[in-house]
Amino acid sequence: MALPVQFRIIQHHLRTAQEHEKRDPVVTYYCRLYAMQTGMKLDSKTPECRKFLVKLMDQLETMKKELSDNESISQEVVGNAHIENYALKLFLYADNEDRAGRFHKNMIKSFYTSSLLLDVLSVFGELSEENIQHRKYARWKATYIHNCLKNGETPQPGPIGMGEDEEADEFGAEGFSSLGPSHGGSFRGGPPSQASEDQDHSSVPGPAPGIGFASGPGSAPLGPPTTNYNNIHIPPGAHAPANTPAELPPPAEAVKPVPMPRSVPTVDPTLLSAQQQGGVQLSPEDFTKAQKYCKYAGSALQYEDVGTAVQNLQKALKLLTTGKE
């Protein structure tokens, strides 16, 4: 069924849902849920829009029954952790590639897909300020690198060039699909989650309307930095998702890089034999937060992310023993 023009703003969230149907149905479910909720706000009365939303609701009901034994569907806190972890893994992969000066199609798509999934997190409530910044940065980076490569220019790696109030400009109708080797850059393999689907979904979508983009041969890279985005709280050297190769296939002339060891946070020794302090009264909200930290840790372990798991377990233990975060 064709997407009504009123729903153009959610077309890339729906494409992301379609791309994940086989490899991660949880992502598919929440992308469609976000699309339905957004569509309801946009237009639920026009016949074509109403018909489209009803079909989307039917898909969600079917998926909910099929995935009824999946905690990421039955428990919102687990679903939240699942989507957030996956979004940040894509962000980390793209950010590490960017900072290493490896610019290619799959890292651009990883940046942009992470921004879409951070949109999706809004189905669980308001986004944290940190995730709002991640989303803004990822969307801008995807646009900036795309335009640089398209114009035969070398992007500047890392969090530079973005003004404090600067949003990504809108791509032309061709979106990222025009990005190819002829436009410069090295389009090596990326995460299977971004590169292993059908070829008709391999092009990176452009952002939704209202986000604005600079496109075309005459567009220049965004100007000098007025904000330092190094304060985005991404652990340095964090590894990519478990299903991402440890290293990308290098060009024939390149020297094969030495894999970086994973960094695991130091465990607070006071927590190793922690007992609840006398007089600590935990509120229902404290128990909910502790449960959330434990769920985040479990979700991180699905990606073999030991560092994030340890950090969240320490947060839960500290909260339960001291009543403080």
N, C-alpha and C positions, 0 to 999 in steps of 0.2 A: 504494500500500500504506500502510495506516494506521501511524502512528508508535507503537510500544509505549510505554506509560505510563512504563516504566523509563527511556526515552530522552528524556524531556521536557526534560532539561537541554541537549540539543543541537538542539532544534527550530529555534531561531533561526539557528544556524550552517547548518542545512540549508536554511532559507528564503533566507538570504544566497546560498548556492550556487545555488539555483534562479533567483534574481533576476539573477545574473551569467552565466547559461549562454550568452547570445548576445554580450554586450558584453565579457566577460573570462573565458574558460573556465579560465584559470590560477587565478583566485580560486575558481571553482566546484570545480575539482579539489582544491585544498588544503583548502577548507572541508569537503568530503566526506571527505577523508582524516582530518582532525581528528575529524569526527563518528564515523568508523569506529573509529579508535583509542580514542576516549573510550567508545564503545559497547561495545567489547570488554572494557574494564576494568569497565564497569557490570554487564553481564549478557550472557554469550556462550553460556549453557546453556539458558535458557528457549526453547522451540520458536519462539514468535513473535519473540523477539529474535534468535535465530539465523537465522531466515528473512530478517528485515530486514537483518541484517549481510551475509548472502550476496548479497542483491540490491545492497547498497551496494558490495560488493567487485566485483561484475560491472560496475557503472557505472564504477568507477575503472579497471578493466582496459581497458574500451572506450575511455575517455577517454585513457588512457596511450598506447594504440595510435594513436588519432586525432591526438594531439599529440606524437608521437614526435620530430618535427623541431623542437619548441619547447624552447629551452634552459632555460626556466623550469621545465619538467617533467623534462628529462633531467639537469639539473645543480642540485643542491640549493641551492648558494650563490646561483645566479641566482634560483631560486624564492623563497628567503628574502628577497632584496633586493626582488623584485617585490611580495610581500605586505606587507613592512614599509613600503616606500615608499607603497603605496596606502593602507594604514591610517593613516599619518601625514599624508598629503595630506587625507584625510577629516577627521582631527583638526584640522589647521591651518585648513581651511575653516570648520569649526564654531567653532573657537576665535576666529578673526577675526570671525565674525559675532557671537559672544557678547560679545567685548570692545567691539564697536561698538554693542552694545545692540539688535541686530536679532534678535529671538527669533521663530522660526517652525518649522513642522513639519519641514522638510527639514534644518535645522541640528541639531535634536534627533536625527533619524534618523542623520545623519552622525556625531554623537558616539557613538551607540550601536553603529552598524555598525563604527566604528573599534575599539571595545572588543572586538567579536566577532573581528575580524581579528587583533587582538593576541593573543587566545586561540589562534588558528590558528597563530601563529608557534611555538607550543610543539612542533609536529611536527618542527621543525628543531633542537630542543634547548631548554635552559632559557632563559627570558626574561631579558633584561637588567633591572637594577633600574630603569633609565630607562623601559623599556616597561611594566614592572609599574605604575609611577606613572602613566604615560599612560593605561593601561587603567582603573585605579581612578578617576582624575579624569574620564575621558570617560564612564564608566558613571554616576558620581555626578552629573555635569553634566546628562546626559540626563534622569535621574530628577528632579533639582531643578527644571529649567526646565519639564519636563512638568507637574509638580505645581503649580508657580506659575501657569502659564497655565490649567490646568484649574480652579483655584480663583479665577481672576480677579485674580491678583496679578501685580505686575511683578517679574520676576527681577532679581537684582543681577548685573551683568556681571562677568566676570573670575574669577580664582581666589580666591573668598571664600566664607565660610560652611561650609567643610568641615573637620570635626575630623580630627585626625591618624589616629585609628583608625576613622573613620566610613566605613561602606560604604553603597552605595545601598540604600534600603529596597525591599521588593517591591511591584510594581504590582499592582493588582487584576486580575481576570480580563479586563477590557477592555483592559489594556495601554495602549499609546499610541493605539489606534485611536479612542478617544473624543475625542482632541485635535482640535479644529476651531475655526473662527473664533468660534463662539458662546462659547468658553471664554476669549476674549481673545487678544491677540497678533496678529501680522501674518504670515499664512501666504503669503509670497511664494515665487517659484520658487527652487529650490536647484540643486545640482549635478545634471546629467542622470543621473549614476550613481545618484542617489537618487530621482529624480522621474519618470523617463521610462518606467518599467516598467508592467505591467498594473496597473489600479487595485486589484485584489484583493491586491496586494502593497505598496500604498502606505502602509499603516499601519505605524507603527514598533513592533516587537516589544518586549515587556517583558523584562527580564533573566531569566536562568534561575533556577530554584529554588535556594535556599540563599544568594542574594544579598540578600534581604530588601528590601522597599520600603514606603514610607509611601504610602498611597493614600486616595482618598476626600475628600469635601468638608471633613472635619474635620482633615485632615493639614496641618501647618504646614511652611513652608520650614525647612530644616535650620538649626541655630543659628549663633551667631557664630563667626568663624574662630579656631582655635587653631593652625593651621598655615598658613604662607604658601606657596601652590603656585606662586608666581612663579618658583621655582627649577626648574621643569620646563623642560628645555632645548629650547624651541621658538624658532627665530629670529624676532624681531619683524617683523611685516609680511610674513611669508612668504606666497607666493601659493598659491592653490588649485590643484587638479589642472588639467592642460591642457584637459580636457573640461568644465571649470566656467566659466560666464560670468565675465568680468572683474568684472562688478558685477551685483547683483541688480536686477530691475525695481523701481524705487522706487514708493511710493504716489504717487497723483496730486498730492498737495499737497507732496511732499517735493522738496527741491532735489537735482538729480542730482549725485552725488559725483564728485570728480575722481579718476580712477584713480591708484593709488599706483605709483611706479616700482619695479621689482624691485631688490632689493639683492643685489649680487654681492660675495662676500668678497674682501678684498685678497689678491693673490697674494704669497707670500713671495719676495722678490727673490733670496734665496740659492738657491732651488730652480730658478730659470730656467736656470742653467747648471750644474746639479748633476752631480757625478761621485761615484762611490762612494768613500768615504773608505778610506784604506789600512788594512788589518788588520781590516776589517769582515767578520765571518763570519755569514752568514745561515743560520738553521735552517730545516728544512722547515716549521715553524709560521709563520716569518716570510714565506715564499713564499706560504703559504696565506692569511695575512692580507692581503698585498699584492694577491693575486688577488681577494680578497673586496672590498677597497676599489675596485678597478677595476670589478668587476661592479656594485657599488652605484652607481658613477658612471654606468655605462652605463644602468642602470635609471632613474636620476634624469633622464637626458636624454630618455628616452621620455616623460616628463612635462614636458619643456622646463624642468626645474629646474636652471638653470645653477649656482646657488649650492651646492646639495648636490653636484653633479658636481665642481665645483672643489675643494670641501673634501675629498672622498674621494680625488681624484687627488693632491692635495698630501700627504695622509696616506700614500698608497702610495709616492710619490716619496721622502718623508722616511725611511720605513722601509727602502726599498731602498738608500738612500745612506748612512744612518747606523746602521742596525740598531736604531734606537729609534723608538718611536711618539711 
